[in-house]
Amino acid sequence: MQIFLARNNVQAGPYTLDQLNIMLASGEVKLDDLMWHEGFSAWQRVGDVTGNQAFYQPAHNAPTTPPTVQPTHPTSNTGTTSNPSVDRLYGKPESSQNSSSNTSKPNSVSLNKAKPATATEKDTVVGDVILAPIMSRILATALNGLLYLLSILPLIMALTKLDIDYSKFQNVQNLDAAYQYSLSLIESIPQGTLMMSQAMVFGLLGIQLLFITLRGQSLGKLITGIRVVDQTTHRLPSFAKRVIMRTIVLFLLYNILFSFTSFLGFAVIAMHYFLASKDDKNIGIHDRLAHTMVVKADSRQLQKPSDI
């Protein structure tokens, strides 16, 4: 598919669908720009055909018959067609050297601009985002776990002062007895210690939920400078994806796994990062579940499609 763009009565293109989506995500193409491709009878506002989203997916039933009037390229004084870069659509001046380069390779110039300015040779760039290194993700998970341990530290210290019969927990055939023994241990802990521990745990969970809701980052991800984004738009995922799927569901899942055996919980976490390390976009179990990906944090990822 060949896609043409226009702004300020200046036309650029053709571009592929992937190139258009990269430029939409980076803000290089605006929703108020005009676009045309085969199947359109006239120029259309970009936002009207994308539903005001920074991503375009053509309808499968779009007509393939060319319109009666094809878009024409601007012509130079020599009568030959020219293909201006997106800089021309912005009305930015171009040097003669850049103009000749853009005339022959307009699409490659646009794609290079879409890359994050902070990307280095060691970084893996996907569109306009930099993938978060696996070790940064593991560190973020470890930091979240450490924060949770600190929140229950008063409870742990109180338990160390009790004479605990660990054999009560080793008989898997009598889980009810183990549960009743656990309740008796909790009743032995001072009420003030329990209240303090509960306040710290719920306070930590509340702060985590707030940062995940507003920024797509747990405290661990905030410290390591990474963020969860949508796999398609590379922007902040929907509330359901980042809070319900990646936070609440995973929190309940891991609590269930660790309640059976800590080995099972750690095995699932290890499998998640192993699969992510083998994927070209670092997609693991959590990411497939919520259709998200983890990248290096950038302020552009917090922009709504209407702000791009």
C-alpha positions, 0 to 999 in steps of 0.5 A: 500500500502506498500512502501519500501525506499533505500539509499546507498544500504540500504533498509527500510520499509515498510511504508504507503503512509501517512508516506512517504508523511510526511517524504517527507514534513519534508525532511527525505526522499530525492528526490534522494532516491529510492522507490518501491511498488507493481506495480513497475517493478524496483526501482525508483528514488523518484523525478521521480515518484513524479514529483520532488514534496515533495508529492506522489500520486500514479496513479489510473491505476498503475498495481497491479500485483507484479513484478517478483523480490520482494525487499528483506530485509537486513539480519543479521548474524542470518539469520533473516530479519531486517528493518532499520530506515531511519537513516540507509539510511542517514548513521547515526550510531545507538546505540544498544538500538535504533537499537533494537527499530527501528527493531521492530518499524521503522515506529513510529520512522520516524513519531516522527521525522517528528513532528516540534521540536517546538511543545508543548503539547497544539499545534495541529500538522498536519504532519510537521506543527503546526496549527495556533491558531484561536485567532492568526488568529483573531489577525492578521486580526485585526492588518491588519484592524488597519493598514488600518485604520491608512493609511486612518487616514488623510482622516478620520480626514479631514472628521470629520471637515466637516458638514456631513448630515448622513441622505443622506446615510440612504435613500437606495431608492436613492443610486445615491443621496448618491453617488453624496453627497459622491463626493461632500464631497470628493471635499471638502477635501484638495487635499494634504490630499487626495494625502497623504491618497492615498499614504499611502493606496497604500503603505500599499497595496504594502507592504502587497502584497510583503510579501504575495508574498515572505513569504505567510504572511500579515503584521498581520500574520508576527507579530503574527508568522503565515503563509498560506501554501498549504493544501497538501504540507505544503509549500508556496502555488502557486502564484495564491492561495496566491495572487489571491485567498486569497488576491485580490479576498478576498479584492474585496469581503470584499470591496463589502460586507462592501459597503452594510453594515459593519454588512454583512462584519463582519458576513462573517468574523465571519462565517469564523473563526467559521467554522475554529474553528470547523474543525480539521485542522482549515479550514475556508471559505478562506481556502476552497476557496484557498485550503490553511491552516494557520499554525505557521511560520517555515522556512521549509515552504519557501523551494521549493520541489527541495530544500527538 
